[in-house]
Amino acid sequence: MPYINLKITKDGVTREQKQQIVAEFTQTLVRVLGKKPEHTHIVIDEVDTDNWGFAGMLTTDYRTGKR
């Protein structure tokens, strides 16, 4: 049972985009590993930019130029 947990920042990703991600990730596992789509689970976690940090700063601050 493949399980993918994708974490992205919460900033306007549409339902349609998420649908495309799930379809394409599933097809990759089918094509590359021979997995059954009905056994494949994909979870998309959307993280607020105030809760995602890198390079010593919050993503919110990085995007607004508060360096």
Summary of the structure (lengths in Angstrom):
residues: 67
radius of gyration: 15.4
end to end distance: 42.7
largest distance: 46.2
contacts: 144
relative contact order: 0.24
helix: 46%
strand: 27%
